[in-house]
Structure formats: C-alpha cells, structure tokens
Amino acid sequence: MADTVILSGIEASNALYDSLHTRIDTLKEKGVTPGLAAILVGENPASQIYVRNKTKKFDSLGLKSDIYRLSEDTKEEELLDLINKINNDDLFHGILVQLPLPKHIDSQKVIHAISPLKDVDGFHPENAGLVSIGNPRFIPCTPKGIMYVLKHFKIPIDGKHVVVVGRSNIVGRPVSVLSSLKSMGNATVTICHSGTPDLKEFTTQADIVVAAMGSAEFLDASFIKDGACLIDVGINRVERDGKSVIVGDVNEASVMGKASALTPVPKGIGPMTIAMLVENTVLSAELSTN
Ligand code: NDP
C-alpha cells in the first residue's frame, strides 16, 4: 500500500497569505486598505461561525472588515438598499452576503444587486460568465482554492481526467469550467450529479476526483482508481461517539493507501475558501486603483 499524501489547506493558504503581504503593502502605500463588507441575515449558527472566521482573517492581516448583522425578518428591500449603499462606498472593495438567506428573500435578486466589481464571492452572472469564457475577474472562492491547492502541491492536471461530483453554481460547475480551461487546467472533465445513473463508472476513471456533493463519507475506496487524487469539498456534521463532528464527502479511512493524495476535512478546502476571499478582496482593491 502506497502512502496517501495529505494536502494541507493550512500550508497552502499560508503560502498564499505570504504572497499577499507585498500586494497589501503596495495598496497601503497608495492609501488604500482592502475592505470587506460581510452581511449576515438571521441567526443561522453555521453562518455566524463562517462569517466570524472569514472576517477574523481580514483583521489579522490588517485589512478592513465590517459585519452587518440584520434580523431574520429583514425585508428584501432593506437588504437591497444596504447593498446599494455599500456598492457606492469606496471604503469597501468586496461585498459578501452569507448564504443561505431567509426564505422570504430572493437570493438571486440579492446576488444580482451586488456590483460585479465588488462581487468577491464571484456569484454574479457577469463574473460567472467571465469565468466560463476563460477571462475571469473574480473566481468563486472554493473553486479558486481547489485550483490553488492542486498547483501548490504540483498535482498534474494538464491532460488528466477530472471528475467533479456536484454541479452547484458555487462549487461543482465553476471548478469543472476552471479545470477544463486551457489557461488554468487543460484537463478533460466529467461533471456528475444526482441524475448520474452509475457514479462509480465515472469516478473510477478519474485521475482527480472533486467531491462536492454534501453527503457524509459517501465516496469510499470502491469509487476510485489506484493513485487518484481526491479533493474533498464536503462539510457534513455527523454524530460520532456522542459528539458532533465535521466530515467530508470522502471516507478518509477507506481511501488511505489507495488514493495518492487527499485534502483533509477539516483543514483542507475550508481554509482555502477563506484565503481566496481575502485574495479576491485584495484583487478588487487593486482593480479599483487602476
Ligand atoms: P449543493 O447541495 O448545492 O450541491 C450538491 C451537488 O451534489 C448537486 O449538484 C447534487 O446533484 C449533487 N449530488 C448530491 N448527491 C449526489 C449523489 N448521490 N450522486 C451524485 N451527485 C450528487 O451543495 P454545494 O455545492 O453548495 O456544497 C457541496 C458540499 O460542499 C457541501 O457539503 C457544502 O457544505 C460543502 N462546501 C464546502 C465549502 C468549503 O469551503 N469547504 C464551500 C462550499 C460548500 P443535483 O444537482 O442533481 O441536486
């Protein structure tokens, strides 16, 4: 049995932060401090933790981040007004609206309301379109983090077969587009979803599997070929020995020794997502000074 290399998101994100210091210093010399406005609507405990973790990183790097906490019963109109106000505030280069939003608010309308020039999550259709034509401005943070990890650990993508499990607009679809782009991955890509009749038929052919389905430890050794690289995006809370723990979409114990490399959960793609939010905000600040 060969060893499975653990692709640490902590190590890769630290490499990115190191490379950001010079860019941040250059902006500060011009009197610009990259700033993020994070909007949190309601009391969803997971969303509160995500927003706190994201903004903590901004603070530690000397960047600006403000959290706008709105009550669960906030009207859609009020949220749109706030976004419009921040769109026109030069102190903020990025706007993040933490999803999911309460049911009475139309998420698509909210995503459309964010200025595409401050859309550091990369969810606005203009930015999604730019990614799909191979000329990206803001790449969604999780897919961008996945591509960074592959590059950082020198996992070959060019000419390889990448199988993505999941087709959401925030993970599966953009990562499938990015890995197929000549400039970013140049891989042959298959995208699977809940309508794929025999998932194993595809995942067992993959050199790289990106698991973004949201199904706890679903992919075990029987789903992969020897030596495959596994990118585990899933964040699933499960009960284990009376304790609540986070696991991915990959059954780590099962694939050890069969996979050549694996991103762990936690400390894999999670920290990369935060790092790319910071990077996108720095990029937005840079674009605003050009
Ligand atoms: P979604 O629920 O939006 O999408 C899940 C996708 O997986 C869908 O396309 C769905 O198919 C597909 N799917 C579900 N079950 C199966 C199955 N049995 N076989 C094949 N395909 C399946 O989730 P997200 O993309 O938002 O997130 C995916 C996971 O990644 C979640 O666990 C989420 O928590 C995590 N996540 C982690 C992040 C991080 O920073 N690490 C960031 C964002 C998400 P269909 O389209 O047909 O429904």
Residues whose N, C-alpha, C, O or C-beta is under 5 A from the ligand:
A	BS01	NDP	T142 V165 G166 R167 S168 V171 G172 C192 H193 S194 G195 A212 M213 G214 V233 G234 I235 N236 I269 G270 T273
